[in-house]
Amino acid sequence: MKKVTIIGSGIAGLSAGCYLQMNGYDTQIFEAHNHPGGVCTSWTRKGYTVDNCIHWLVGSSPSDNFYHLWNELIDMKGMQFLDTEEWMRIETPDGRCMRVFTDIDRLEQEMLEKSPADEGLIRSFIGAARKFMGFRLPIDKAPETYGPVDGLKMMFGLLPFMRQLKKWSSISIQQYADRCSDPLLKRTFESMFIPETNVLFVIMTIVWMHKRSAGYPIGGSLEFARQVEKRYLELGGRINYKSRVAKISVKNNAATGIVLDSGEEYVSDIVVSAADGHSTIFDMLDGRYMDTKVKGYYDSYETFPSYLLVSFGVARKFDDYPRIIILVPEQPLTVDRVSKCEGVMVRIFSFDPTLAPEGKTVITAMLVTGEHEYWDNLKRTAPEQYKAEKNRIAEKVLELLENRFGDVRSKVEMTDVSTPATFMRYTSNWKGSFEGWLWTPRVGFGGMRKTLPGLENFYMAGHWVEPGGGLPTALKSGRNVAQIICKHNKKKFVTSTP
Ligand SMILES: Cc1cc2nc3c(=O)[nH]c(=O)nc-3n(C[C@H](O)[C@H](O)[C@H](O)COP(=O)(O)OP(=O)(O)OC[C@H]3O[C@@H](n4cnc5c(N)ncnc54)[C@H](O)[C@@H]3O)c2cc1C
């Protein structure tokens, strides 16, 4: 039985582990942190659970093919997913508001009513969403394992959508937003996702939400990750927590195992890194296995930014609000020395009663920043100032919430601020990026290799080899690596359900 070492117990690492176990490999995971999930995590403070990750999980209903993959890892029938009528609401200081409904007919009506001057842009955007209703991503097989028939089948399936795929992946959200004449519609597009991402990403998200296949799992992100961890352990996998990998051992240009920070060595036939891409390539392998293509990603591709998560546990209910409100303050909120936040994304977690005691609510605000180094340096070199900055931000957000909802300040029982320094410490993601590579128009559909040039018995999985990131992508990435390994070893890839 071949031994496989997997680095990282994020969703990609757990997925690779599950599928390799299903296929008769003897795997063990080494994880720096003390629990599973990677960025898909939550934490508890004073009886309140702060959820870091899942806004929506693609594949939450059987109408989507991702459901069937999730069902190989989790008993999906036993999960409770919550869909929403209103994805988000954008409120501007002039008293205007746009409701982003998940039903595209209602969304079209709302946009036309609020921003009639931009009818052409609205109809084109909604029209594209209607066209993609019948689109299914080809996810069952790793492209690296395709034979000629698979390639033809894939092309045939994509053909009716080719023109639309090309059109909407070639323009960024920001470029589309800039065409709007109404500032409210512009702000709406800008708020839907990271503005450098292509518009296709948002269109597909709306399609999934419309089809009720992008729900939120009750219990939150860590609970969700624990379900996948459970499956991995039941399949016979082993996880070594608090085990940071320092080096990947290599002999004759083939990976032979790993060395931990502690100096302990583990030998295996194959190594899969589902950890941060930059530290895998440049630290664990000392940059020895690279070509201009791989180097080019790290030199010039854009990453998802980092962020601060400001959270409050509030001793009251917030029943009649959508899950996400984008609050646009009169003056942009200063996050740090370069980043200003023009629209603050506030999540009101009334919809998940498991996260707060009865009658109480968790509210979080996510503030995006490109200044991961500033926060990291501040934490290390000036802890008092770091604390003061965190307090300043918390106060700013609280002021915003008080102005919008009233009766918040006096009811706050818990305040928690995580920064890019926190995120990097706990997840080791390069630059504190929350989702790996941005799927910008430049990136296109090429995909990234899951191997490194010149290195045998080594594979990579997760959001550093899958532009756009995301949980279903992490699942698919781990599954694909298992398929590639099986093909290499001339094994038929098999799956099972819990
Ligand atoms: C705020 C936020 C919101 C998001 N919202 C959504 C959403 O709504 N829907 C969605 O689909 N996706 C969402 N995502 C994205 C999604 O969660 C990620 O893309 C996905 O979980 C990435 O999984 P991964 O396994 O590739 O990487 P990670 O989760 O980063 O896992 C990597 C693991 O490797 C470990 N590791 C790193 N270095 C080492 C080392 N040297 N030794 C040992 N272990 C190591 C880390 O500790 C970590 O556990 C969100 C992410 C964030 C942060």
The ligand as an SDF file (V2000), in Angstrom:
LIG
                    3D

 53 58  0  0  0  0  0  0  0  0999 V2000
  -13.5660   35.3570    4.7290 C   0  0  0  0  0  0  0  0  0  0  0  0
  -13.7020   34.2360    3.7650 C   0  0  0  0  0  0  0  0  0  0  0  0
  -14.9300   33.9890    3.1900 C   0  0  0  0  0  0  0  0  0  0  0  0
  -15.0710   32.9590    2.2620 C   0  0  0  0  0  0  0  0  0  0  0  0
  -16.3160   32.6720    1.7890 N   0  0  0  0  0  0  0  0  0  0  0  0
  -16.4780   31.6010    0.9890 C   0  0  0  0  0  0  0  0  0  0  0  0
  -17.7790   31.2010    0.5900 C   0  0  0  0  0  0  0  0  0  0  0  0
  -18.7850   31.7800    0.9840 O   0  0  0  0  0  0  0  0  0  0  0  0
  -17.8850   30.1380   -0.2510 N   0  0  0  0  0  0  0  0  0  0  0  0
  -16.7990   29.4620   -0.7130 C   0  0  0  0  0  0  0  0  0  0  0  0
  -16.9660   28.5080   -1.4860 O   0  0  0  0  0  0  0  0  0  0  0  0
  -15.5420   29.8170   -0.3450 N   0  0  0  0  0  0  0  0  0  0  0  0
  -15.3580   30.8500    0.4970 C   0  0  0  0  0  0  0  0  0  0  0  0
  -14.1080   31.1930    0.9140 N   0  0  0  0  0  0  0  0  0  0  0  0
  -12.9350   30.5470    0.2800 C   0  0  0  0  0  0  0  0  0  0  0  0
  -12.6590   29.1300    0.7400 C   0  0  0  0  0  0  0  0  0  0  0  0
  -12.9260   29.0130    2.0940 O   0  0  0  0  0  0  0  0  0  0  0  0
  -11.2010   28.7680    0.4400 C   0  0  0  0  0  0  0  0  0  0  0  0
  -10.8660   29.0560   -0.8910 O   0  0  0  0  0  0  0  0  0  0  0  0
  -10.9420   27.2670    0.7070 C   0  0  0  0  0  0  0  0  0  0  0  0
  -11.4400   26.8980    1.9660 O   0  0  0  0  0  0  0  0  0  0  0  0
   -9.4480   27.0030    0.5910 C   0  0  0  0  0  0  0  0  0  0  0  0
   -9.1340   25.7300    1.0760 O   0  0  0  0  0  0  0  0  0  0  0  0
   -7.6620   25.1520    0.9610 P   0  0  0  0  0  0  0  0  0  0  0  0
   -7.6880   23.8160    1.5910 O   0  0  0  0  0  0  0  0  0  0  0  0
   -7.1990   25.2730   -0.4400 O   0  0  0  0  0  0  0  0  0  0  0  0
   -6.7130   26.1450    1.7790 O   0  0  0  0  0  0  0  0  0  0  0  0
   -6.6350   26.5490    3.3260 P   0  0  0  0  0  0  0  0  0  0  0  0
   -7.9830   26.6230    3.9040 O   0  0  0  0  0  0  0  0  0  0  0  0
   -5.7830   27.7500    3.3880 O   0  0  0  0  0  0  0  0  0  0  0  0
   -5.9040   25.3290    4.0160 O   0  0  0  0  0  0  0  0  0  0  0  0
   -4.5120   25.2000    4.0600 C   0  0  0  0  0  0  0  0  0  0  0  0
   -4.1280   24.4910    5.3460 C   0  0  0  0  0  0  0  0  0  0  0  0
   -2.7400   24.2510    5.3280 O   0  0  0  0  0  0  0  0  0  0  0  0
   -2.2100   24.4760    6.6220 C   0  0  0  0  0  0  0  0  0  0  0  0
   -0.7850   24.7780    6.4890 N   0  0  0  0  0  0  0  0  0  0  0  0
   -0.2020   25.8320    5.8700 C   0  0  0  0  0  0  0  0  0  0  0  0
    1.1370   25.7490    5.9290 N   0  0  0  0  0  0  0  0  0  0  0  0
    1.4080   24.6030    6.6050 C   0  0  0  0  0  0  0  0  0  0  0  0
    2.6190   23.9620    6.9960 C   0  0  0  0  0  0  0  0  0  0  0  0
    3.8150   24.4870    6.7170 N   0  0  0  0  0  0  0  0  0  0  0  0
    2.5250   22.7910    7.6930 N   0  0  0  0  0  0  0  0  0  0  0  0
    1.3230   22.2530    7.9890 C   0  0  0  0  0  0  0  0  0  0  0  0
    0.1520   22.8250    7.6510 N   0  0  0  0  0  0  0  0  0  0  0  0
    0.2030   23.9760    6.9610 C   0  0  0  0  0  0  0  0  0  0  0  0
   -3.0030   25.6670    7.1190 C   0  0  0  0  0  0  0  0  0  0  0  0
   -2.9360   25.7720    8.5220 O   0  0  0  0  0  0  0  0  0  0  0  0
   -4.3910   25.3250    6.5910 C   0  0  0  0  0  0  0  0  0  0  0  0
   -5.1090   24.5530    7.5060 O   0  0  0  0  0  0  0  0  0  0  0  0
  -13.9410   32.1840    1.8760 C   0  0  0  0  0  0  0  0  0  0  0  0
  -12.7140   32.4100    2.4870 C   0  0  0  0  0  0  0  0  0  0  0  0
  -12.5940   33.4020    3.4530 C   0  0  0  0  0  0  0  0  0  0  0  0
  -11.3060   33.5740    4.1620 C   0  0  0  0  0  0  0  0  0  0  0  0
  1  2  1  0
  2  3  1  0
  2 52  2  0
  3  4  2  0
  4  5  1  0
  4 50  1  0
  5  6  2  0
  6  7  1  0
  6 13  1  0
  7  8  2  0
  7  9  1  0
  9 10  1  0
 10 11  2  0
 10 12  1  0
 12 13  2  0
 13 14  1  0
 14 15  1  0
 14 50  1  0
 15 16  1  0
 16 17  1  0
 16 18  1  0
 18 19  1  0
 18 20  1  0
 20 21  1  0
 20 22  1  0
 22 23  1  0
 23 24  1  0
 24 25  2  0
 24 26  1  0
 24 27  1  0
 27 28  1  0
 28 29  2  0
 28 30  1  0
 28 31  1  0
 31 32  1  0
 32 33  1  0
 33 34  1  0
 33 48  1  0
 34 35  1  0
 35 36  1  0
 35 46  1  0
 36 37  1  0
 36 45  1  0
 37 38  2  0
 38 39  1  0
 39 40  1  0
 39 45  2  0
 40 41  1  0
 40 42  2  0
 42 43  1  0
 43 44  2  0
 44 45  1  0
 46 47  1  0
 46 48  1  0
 48 49  1  0
 50 51  2  0
 51 52  1  0
 52 53  1  0
M  END
$$$$
